[in-house]
């Protein structure tokens, strides 16, 4: 009798189903992290650095497609000149990309 009991305890078929289901879930998370999460965080960091380094006379494009030149940098906003006598105030996070750095 004792011999059968030891055999049953060592048999991999007797492992809990939780342990066998945990490994694929961990692998899926690792794959998602390296394919989706990590690259997205890197892009967010680059965008934040770009916004923090913007200064007066930089030409930018907003998320809505407005092209303009920064004329004033405030704490949370930029003043953009979009035409000769037209200025608009926009949130810093609404800048999509830097068109041209001022010389």
N, CA, C and O of each residue as an XYZ file, in Angstrom:
412
protein
N       0.805     -1.191      0.000
C       0.000      0.000      0.000
C       0.855      1.264      0.000
O       0.572      2.220     -0.722
N       1.861      1.253      0.789
C       2.699      2.428      0.904
C       3.356      2.748     -0.440
O       3.549      3.917     -0.774
N       3.686      1.749     -1.183
C       4.334      1.931     -2.464
C       3.402      2.656     -3.459
O       3.860      3.545     -4.177
N       2.143      2.305     -3.513
C       1.177      2.956     -4.405
C       0.973      4.423     -4.026
O       0.839      5.282     -4.897
N       0.953      4.690     -2.776
C       0.751      6.065     -2.324
C       1.904      6.964     -2.766
O       1.664      8.091     -3.200
N       3.133      6.502     -2.667
C       4.295      7.272     -3.105
C       4.271      7.468     -4.614
O       4.637      8.540     -5.097
N       3.853      6.471     -5.360
C       3.754      6.599     -6.802
C       2.740      7.669     -7.183
O       2.993      8.459     -8.093
N       1.610      7.708     -6.512
C       0.571      8.677     -6.821
C       1.012     10.101     -6.483
O       0.646     11.040     -7.190
N       1.778     10.272     -5.431
C       2.229     11.599     -5.049
C       3.242     12.158     -6.039
O       3.309     13.373     -6.220
N       4.022     11.314     -6.678
C       5.047     11.769     -7.600
C       4.530     11.861     -9.034
O       5.232     12.388     -9.896
N       3.368     11.384     -9.304
C       2.813     11.388    -10.637
C       2.440     12.822    -11.027
O       1.677     13.466    -10.307
N       2.966     13.346    -12.166
C       2.660     14.721    -12.566
C       1.183     14.932    -12.874
O       0.708     16.067    -12.839
N       0.467     13.896    -13.165
C      -0.959     14.034    -13.452
C      -1.739     14.442    -12.210
O      -2.870     14.914    -12.320
N      -1.155     14.267    -11.037
C      -1.836     14.613     -9.802
C      -1.554     16.046     -9.346
O      -1.981     16.429     -8.257
N      -0.850     16.843    -10.144
C      -0.594     18.232     -9.776
C      -1.888     19.025     -9.869
O      -2.818     18.646    -10.582
N      -1.930     20.113     -9.149
C      -3.147     20.926     -9.154
C      -3.323     21.578    -10.525
O      -2.336     21.915    -11.179
N      -4.559     21.758    -10.960
C      -4.792     22.399    -12.261
C      -4.370     23.870    -12.270
O      -4.077     24.422    -13.330
N      -4.339     24.499    -11.106
C      -3.915     25.891    -11.010
C      -2.467     26.058    -11.471
O      -2.145     27.003    -12.191
N      -1.610     25.151    -11.061
C      -0.195     25.239    -11.428
C      -0.013     25.058    -12.933
O       0.843     25.711    -13.531
N      -0.782     24.206    -13.538
C      -0.636     23.973    -14.973
C      -1.225     25.126    -15.788
O      -0.815     25.339    -16.929
N      -2.176     25.871    -15.227
C      -2.761     27.001    -15.943
C      -1.973     28.291    -15.725
O      -2.086     29.223    -16.522
N      -1.192     28.355    -14.679
C      -0.458     29.568    -14.348
C       0.664     29.865    -15.347
O       0.885     31.027    -15.688
N       1.352     28.870    -15.808
C       2.491     29.073    -16.703
C       2.080     29.725    -18.031
O       2.740     30.679    -18.442
N       1.045     29.273    -18.716
C       0.666     29.967    -19.962
C       0.233     31.412    -19.735
O       0.496     32.270    -20.578
N      -0.417     31.693    -18.625
C      -0.827     33.064    -18.330
C       0.395     33.953    -18.130
O       0.423     35.089    -18.603
N       1.383     33.448    -17.445
C       2.632     34.198    -17.244
C       3.324     34.438    -18.575
O       3.820     35.538    -18.821
N       3.366     33.444    -19.425
C       4.012     33.590    -20.735
C       3.272     34.611    -21.597
O       3.908     35.400    -22.295
N       1.948     34.608    -21.560
C       1.167     35.578    -22.325
C       1.455     36.988    -21.830
O       1.599     37.907    -22.636
N       1.540     37.173    -20.514
C       1.848     38.489    -19.963
C       3.233     38.952    -20.419
O       3.399     40.114    -20.790
N       4.208     38.080    -20.396
C       5.567     38.440    -20.818
C       5.577     38.856    -22.284
O       6.223     39.840    -22.646
N       4.870     38.119    -23.123
C       4.808     38.450    -24.546
C       4.139     39.811    -24.744
O       4.644     40.645    -25.496
N       3.007     40.040    -24.076
C       2.325     41.328    -24.187
C       3.207     42.464    -23.690
O       3.197     43.550    -24.270
N       3.962     42.233    -22.634
C       4.822     43.273    -22.093
C       5.842     43.715    -23.134
O       6.008     44.912    -23.370
N       6.529     42.756    -23.761
C       7.586     43.112    -24.695
C       7.065     43.565    -26.052
O       7.772     44.280    -26.763
N       5.863     43.175    -26.433
C       5.327     43.572    -27.732
C       4.512     44.859    -27.645
O       4.564     45.678    -28.562
N       3.760     45.053    -26.562
C       2.856     46.198    -26.483
C       3.217     47.212    -25.407
O       3.348     48.400    -25.704
N       3.379     46.778    -24.187
C       3.507     47.695    -23.051
C       4.829     48.446    -23.072
O       4.842     49.673    -22.971
N       5.936     47.735    -23.202
C       7.248     48.375    -23.144
C       7.466     49.384    -24.275
O       7.920     50.494    -24.000
N       7.163     49.047    -25.533
C       7.330     50.058    -26.587
C       6.439     51.283    -26.393
O       6.849     52.402    -26.700
N       5.224     51.077    -25.885
C       4.330     52.209    -25.647
C       4.894     53.133    -24.577
O       4.820     54.354    -24.713
N       5.452     52.571    -23.526
C       6.063     53.394    -22.472
C       7.253     54.171    -23.003
O       7.458     55.326    -22.629
N       8.046     53.545    -23.876
C       9.191     54.245    -24.450
C       8.744     55.414    -25.317
O       9.354     56.482    -25.277
N       7.684     55.224    -26.101
C       7.153     56.309    -26.922
C       6.627     57.445    -26.053
O       6.847     58.616    -26.364
N       5.936     57.109    -24.968
C       5.430     58.137    -24.058
C       6.566     58.936    -23.448
O       6.465     60.154    -23.296
N       7.652     58.251    -23.096
C       8.801     58.934    -22.507
C       9.449     59.873    -23.526
O       9.817     60.996    -23.180
N       9.593     59.425    -24.781
C      10.156     60.279    -25.828
C       9.285     61.516    -26.050
O       9.799     62.623    -26.205
N       7.967     61.323    -26.064
C       7.045     62.448    -26.283
C       7.139     63.445    -25.127
O       7.159     64.656    -25.344
N       7.195     62.927    -23.901
C       7.307     63.810    -22.736
C       8.613     64.601    -22.775
O       8.623     65.796    -22.481
N       9.714     63.941    -23.136
C      11.000     64.629    -23.246
C      10.963     65.700    -24.338
O      11.507     66.791    -24.165
N      10.314     65.378    -25.468
C      10.210     66.344    -26.557
C       9.428     67.573    -26.104
O       9.827     68.702    -26.390
N       8.322     67.361    -25.402
C       7.511     68.484    -24.920
C       8.285     69.328    -23.913
O       8.214     70.556    -23.949
N       9.018     68.684    -23.023
C       9.783     69.425    -22.016
C      10.920     70.235    -22.630
O      11.371     71.210    -22.028
N      11.395     69.850    -23.826
C      12.511     70.550    -24.462
C      12.073     71.584    -25.488
O      12.922     72.228    -26.104
N      10.761     71.761    -25.691
C      10.293     72.768    -26.638
C      10.545     74.164    -26.087
O      10.459     74.403    -24.882
N      10.858     75.073    -26.994
C      11.122     76.451    -26.580
C      10.574     77.411    -27.630
O      10.058     76.993    -28.667
N      10.695     78.675    -27.348
C      10.193     79.736    -28.225
C      10.793     79.589    -29.621
O      11.968     79.254    -29.770
N       9.964     79.845    -30.648
C      10.311     79.800    -32.074
C      10.422     78.394    -32.653
O      10.804     78.249    -33.814
N      10.103     77.364    -31.892
C      10.051     76.014    -32.456
C       8.770     75.860    -33.260
O       7.704     76.295    -32.826
N       8.872     75.245    -34.424
C       7.699     74.988    -35.252
C       7.164     73.601    -34.909
O       7.897     72.612    -34.939
N       5.867     73.547    -34.582
C       5.261     72.302    -34.118
C       3.958     72.034    -34.863
O       3.403     72.909    -35.528
N       3.491     70.798    -34.729
C       2.188     70.391    -35.245
C       1.413     69.797    -34.077
O       1.941     68.973    -33.330
N       0.150     70.222    -33.919
C      -0.679     69.708    -32.831
C      -1.346     68.405    -33.247
O      -1.313     68.024    -34.418
N      -1.951     67.724    -32.278
C      -2.680     66.484    -32.567
C      -3.833     66.714    -33.526
O      -4.216     65.799    -34.256
N      -4.393     67.914    -33.540
C      -5.510     68.217    -34.436
C      -5.036     68.698    -35.808
O      -5.860     68.993    -36.674
N      -3.730     68.779    -36.015
C      -3.193     69.137    -37.324
C      -2.896     70.608    -37.515
O      -2.621     71.032    -38.637
N      -2.942     71.397    -36.464
C      -2.646     72.827    -36.570
C      -1.135     73.023    -36.552
O      -0.448     72.555    -35.644
N      -0.628     73.720    -37.563
C       0.792     74.031    -37.646
C       1.003     75.420    -37.074
O       0.251     76.347    -37.373
N       2.026     75.559    -36.253
C       2.280     76.863    -35.667
C       3.678     76.978    -35.109
O       4.443     76.014    -35.085
N       3.996     78.180    -34.661
C       5.291     78.479    -34.055
C       5.053     78.902    -32.616
O       4.188     79.732    -32.337
N       5.822     78.331    -31.712
C       5.678     78.659    -30.293
C       6.191     80.081    -30.058
O       7.320     80.415    -30.416
N       5.334     80.916    -29.447
C       5.750     82.286    -29.135
C       5.888     82.507    -27.635
O       6.524     83.470    -27.207
N       5.293     81.619    -26.828
C       5.389     81.760    -25.386
C       5.212     80.385    -24.741
O       4.325     79.619    -25.117
N       6.064     80.088    -23.774
C       5.976     78.825    -23.038
C       5.498     79.138    -21.629
O       6.129     79.910    -20.907
N       4.382     78.537    -21.246
C       3.851     78.704    -19.897
C       4.001     77.379    -19.154
O       4.552     76.417    -19.689
N       3.509     77.335    -17.926
C       3.667     76.137    -17.110
C       2.979     74.917    -17.734
O       3.579     73.846    -17.837
N       1.716     75.085    -18.149
C       0.962     73.962    -18.693
C       0.520     74.158    -20.131
O      -0.074     73.254    -20.719
N       0.794     75.316    -20.708
C       0.332     75.605    -22.066
C       1.422     76.265    -22.897
O       2.448     76.713    -22.386
N       1.155     76.308    -24.210
C       1.983     77.054    -25.165
C       1.094     78.059    -25.863
O      -0.094     77.811    -26.068
N       1.670     79.202    -26.232
C       1.000     80.137    -27.136
C       1.603     79.879    -28.509
O       2.817     79.970    -28.690
N       0.736     79.551    -29.485
C       1.186     79.294    -30.852
C       0.763     80.431    -31.762
O      -0.353     80.941    -31.669
N       1.670     80.817    -32.640
C       1.326     81.760    -33.698
C       1.009     80.902    -34.923
O       1.869     80.186    -35.436
N      -0.252     80.989    -35.387
C      -0.662     80.187    -36.534
C      -0.761     81.031    -37.802
O      -0.801     80.482    -38.903
N      -0.800     82.353    -37.665
C      -0.803     83.281    -38.787
C      -0.210     84.599    -38.285
O       0.196     84.691    -37.126
N      -0.157     85.598    -39.126
C       0.512     86.851    -38.758
C      -0.003     87.443    -37.451
O       0.800     87.739    -36.566
N      -1.289     87.622    -37.301
C      -1.830     88.212    -36.081
C      -2.768     87.255    -35.359
O      -3.696     87.685    -34.674
N      -2.529     85.981    -35.510
C      -3.400     84.978    -34.889
C      -2.565     84.103    -33.959
O      -1.640     83.413    -34.387
N      -2.918     84.151    -32.681
C      -2.246     83.313    -31.681
C      -3.308     82.504    -30.954
O      -4.406     82.990    -30.686
N      -2.959     81.251    -30.637
C      -3.862     80.397    -29.864
C      -3.084     79.782    -28.707
O      -1.876     79.558    -28.795
N      -3.792     79.520    -27.642
C      -3.177     78.880    -26.486
C      -3.614     77.422    -26.461
O      -4.807     77.124    -26.531
N      -2.647     76.515    -26.363
C      -2.954     75.086    -26.380
C      -2.262     74.391    -25.209
O      -1.267     74.887    -24.681
N      -2.795     73.251    -24.815
C      -2.178     72.431    -23.778
C      -0.875     71.839    -24.309
O      -0.758     71.561    -25.502
N       0.089     71.648    -23.438
C       1.378     71.092    -23.852
C       1.233     69.687    -24.429
O       1.918     69.333    -25.389
N       0.344     68.888    -23.846
C       0.191     67.511    -24.317
C      -0.452     67.398    -25.686
O      -0.477     66.314    -26.268
N      -0.976     68.503    -26.214
C      -1.618     68.433    -27.527
C      -0.620     68.594    -28.675
O      -1.021     68.576    -29.839
N       0.654     68.749    -28.375
C       1.681     68.809    -29.419
C       1.965     67.387    -29.893
O       2.291     66.508    -29.095
N       1.838     67.175    -31.206
C       2.096     65.848    -31.763
C       3.584     65.649    -32.041
O       4.177     64.648    -31.640
N       4.178     66.630    -32.740
C       5.606     66.510    -33.030
C       6.206     67.862    -33.373
O       5.505     68.832    -33.663
N       7.515     67.886    -33.330
C       8.300     69.074    -33.635
C       8.617     69.059    -35.119
O       9.224     68.112    -35.620
N       8.202     70.117    -35.833
C       8.482     70.201    -37.268
C       9.920     70.607    -37.532
O      10.652     69.932    -38.256
N      10.311     71.719    -36.934
C      11.639     72.236    -37.194
C      12.127     72.975    -35.956
O      11.404     73.783    -35.374
N      13.343     72.692    -35.571
C      13.950     73.351    -34.408
C      14.420     74.736    -34.826
O      14.994     74.907    -35.901
N      14.177     75.712    -33.981
C      14.628     77.079    -34.258
C      16.151     77.106    -34.219
O      16.777     76.470    -33.371
N      16.734     77.857    -35.156
C      18.197     77.928    -35.230
C      18.754     78.869    -34.201
O      19.969     79.049    -34.121
